[in-house]
Amino acid sequence: MVKNIILGVTGSIAAFKAAILVSKLKSKGYDITVIMTKSSQSFIHPLTFRTLSKNKVVTDIFIDESVYNPHHVSIAHKADIVVIAPATANIIGKLSSGIADDALTSTVTASDVPVIIAPAMEENMYKNPITQRNITILQEVGYHFVGPEKGRLASGKTGVGRMADVEIIIQTIVDKLNNT
């Protein structure tokens, strides 16, 4: 039976790594539905993910269709796992506060499957006490974090905040799917 992965992509320069993630997961036989936040579309186009996943990409919670289908609920029900890579401080803050105001946060809130989050942000944003508190809140309710790693950041500086290596994220997904 094919496992269904929801991949949330948020507004980070690391969004290009999400395309690599989709390509590699697809080659392993997973069905992937990508949900993009509005800000992620400033970094990478939805067509990239549609081509790689062979599925429609969700970019808005309110999609005009001839048949009513609340995507955030129907997608959540078919998912075996939700992965957010890259995950910005913004999405981590929204989720930890219970804010569900877009397709991604609504889908995560409507799901009852494991959630893996791969943060990607500048070091000061990651180390900010509010971000750390938000991560702790999500960990306490069972969300799993992968990374971030120390490395070269978008600013050109070196620090903690670089999205975890794609292979590490894939291995974490495979492990979680095999244990659920």
C-alpha positions as CSV (number, residue, x, y, z in Angstrom):
1,M,0.0,0.0,0.0
2,V,1.4,3.4,-1.0
3,K,2.1,5.8,1.9
4,N,0.8,9.3,1.5
5,I,3.0,12.2,2.5
6,I,1.8,15.8,2.9
7,L,4.8,18.1,2.4
8,G,4.4,21.7,3.6
9,V,6.7,24.2,2.1
10,T,7.1,27.6,3.8
11,G,8.9,30.9,2.8
12,S,12.6,30.1,3.0
13,I,15.4,30.1,0.6
14,A,15.7,26.4,1.6
15,A,12.5,25.8,-0.4
16,F,14.6,24.6,-3.3
17,K,15.6,21.6,-1.1
18,A,12.0,20.7,-0.8
19,A,12.0,20.0,-4.5
20,I,14.9,17.6,-4.0
21,L,13.0,16.0,-1.2
22,V,9.9,15.5,-3.3
23,S,11.9,14.0,-6.2
24,K,13.7,11.5,-3.9
25,L,10.6,10.5,-2.0
26,K,8.7,10.1,-5.3
27,S,11.4,7.8,-6.6
28,K,10.9,5.7,-3.5
29,G,7.2,5.2,-4.4
30,Y,5.5,7.6,-2.0
31,D,2.5,9.7,-3.0
32,I,3.2,13.3,-2.1
33,T,0.8,16.2,-1.8
34,V,2.6,19.6,-1.5
35,I,1.0,22.4,0.3
36,M,2.7,25.8,-0.2
37,T,2.3,28.9,1.9
38,K,1.9,32.2,0.1
39,S,5.5,33.2,1.1
40,S,7.0,30.0,-0.2
41,Q,5.8,30.9,-3.7
42,S,8.2,33.8,-3.7
43,F,11.0,31.3,-3.6
44,I,9.8,28.4,-5.8
45,H,6.9,28.0,-8.2
46,P,4.1,25.5,-7.6
47,L,4.6,24.0,-11.1
48,T,7.9,22.6,-9.9
49,F,6.2,20.6,-7.2
50,R,3.3,19.6,-9.5
51,T,5.8,18.2,-12.0
52,L,7.9,16.3,-9.4
53,S,5.0,15.0,-7.3
54,K,2.6,14.3,-10.2
55,N,-0.1,15.8,-8.0
56,K,-2.0,19.0,-7.7
57,V,-0.3,21.5,-5.4
58,V,-2.4,23.2,-2.8
59,T,-1.7,26.9,-2.5
60,D,-4.9,28.3,-1.0
61,I,-7.5,27.0,1.5
62,F,-10.2,28.5,-0.7
63,I,-10.0,26.9,-4.1
64,D,-12.9,27.5,-6.5
65,E,-13.9,24.1,-7.7
66,S,-17.2,22.7,-9.1
67,V,-17.3,20.0,-6.4
68,Y,-17.0,21.2,-2.8
69,N,-14.0,19.6,-1.1
70,P,-12.5,21.2,2.0
71,H,-8.9,20.3,1.1
72,H,-7.5,20.8,4.5
73,V,-9.7,18.1,5.8
74,S,-9.7,15.7,2.9
75,I,-6.0,15.8,2.4
76,A,-5.4,15.4,6.2
77,H,-7.6,12.3,6.2
78,K,-5.6,10.5,3.4
79,A,-2.2,11.4,4.9
80,D,0.1,8.9,6.7
81,I,2.5,11.7,7.7
82,V,2.9,15.4,7.5
83,V,6.3,16.9,6.9
84,I,7.1,20.7,6.9
85,A,10.4,21.4,5.2
86,P,11.5,24.1,5.3
87,A,9.7,25.3,8.4
88,T,10.1,29.0,9.2
89,A,9.8,30.6,12.7
90,N,6.5,31.9,11.4
91,I,4.9,28.5,10.8
92,I,6.3,27.1,14.0
93,G,4.8,30.0,15.9
94,K,1.4,29.6,14.2
95,L,1.2,25.9,14.9
96,S,2.3,26.3,18.5
97,S,-0.4,28.9,19.0
98,G,-3.1,26.9,17.3
99,I,-3.5,29.3,14.5
100,A,-5.0,27.7,11.4
101,D,-5.4,30.5,8.9
102,D,-4.1,29.0,5.7
103,A,-4.1,25.7,3.9
104,L,-1.0,24.3,5.6
105,T,-1.8,25.3,9.2
106,S,-5.4,24.1,8.7
107,T,-4.3,20.8,7.3
108,V,-1.8,20.1,10.1
109,T,-4.5,21.0,12.7
110,A,-7.0,18.7,11.0
111,S,-4.6,15.8,10.8
112,D,-4.0,13.0,13.4
113,V,-0.8,11.6,11.9
114,P,2.9,12.1,12.9
115,V,4.3,15.6,12.1
116,I,7.9,16.1,11.2
117,I,9.3,19.7,11.1
118,A,12.6,20.7,9.5
119,P,13.4,24.2,10.6
120,A,15.3,26.7,8.4
121,M,16.0,30.2,9.5
122,E,18.7,32.6,10.6
123,E,20.5,31.6,13.8
124,N,19.1,34.5,15.8
125,M,15.6,33.6,14.8
126,Y,16.1,30.0,15.7
127,K,17.7,30.8,19.1
128,N,15.1,33.4,19.9
129,P,13.5,32.4,23.2
130,I,10.0,32.6,21.7
131,T,10.9,30.3,18.8
132,Q,12.5,27.9,21.3
133,R,9.4,28.0,23.5
134,N,7.2,27.3,20.4
135,I,9.4,24.3,19.5
136,T,9.1,23.0,23.0
137,I,5.3,23.3,22.9
138,L,5.1,21.4,19.6
139,Q,7.5,18.7,20.9
140,E,5.3,18.3,24.0
141,V,2.3,17.4,21.8
142,G,4.4,14.9,19.8
143,Y,5.7,16.8,16.8
144,H,9.2,15.6,15.8
145,F,12.0,18.1,14.8
146,V,14.8,17.3,12.4
147,G,17.6,19.8,12.6
148,P,18.5,22.5,12.0
149,E,22.1,22.1,11.3
150,K,25.1,24.5,11.6
151,G,26.3,25.8,8.3
152,R,26.2,28.7,5.8
153,L,23.0,30.6,6.1
154,A,21.2,32.8,3.6
155,S,22.8,35.9,5.2
156,G,26.2,34.5,4.3
157,K,27.0,34.0,8.0
158,T,27.7,30.6,9.5
159,G,25.4,29.4,12.3
160,V,22.7,27.1,13.4
161,G,19.6,27.4,11.3
162,R,20.4,25.6,8.1
163,M,17.7,23.0,7.1
164,A,18.7,19.4,7.8
165,D,20.2,17.4,5.0
166,V,17.6,16.0,2.7
167,E,18.8,12.4,3.3
168,I,18.4,12.8,7.0
169,I,14.9,14.1,6.6
170,I,14.1,11.2,4.3
171,Q,15.4,8.7,6.7
172,T,13.4,10.3,9.5
173,I,10.2,10.0,7.4
174,V,10.9,6.4,6.5
175,D,11.6,5.5,10.1
176,K,8.4,7.3,11.3
177,L,6.3,5.6,8.6
178,N,7.7,2.2,9.5
179,N,6.9,2.7,13.2
180,T,3.3,3.9,12.9
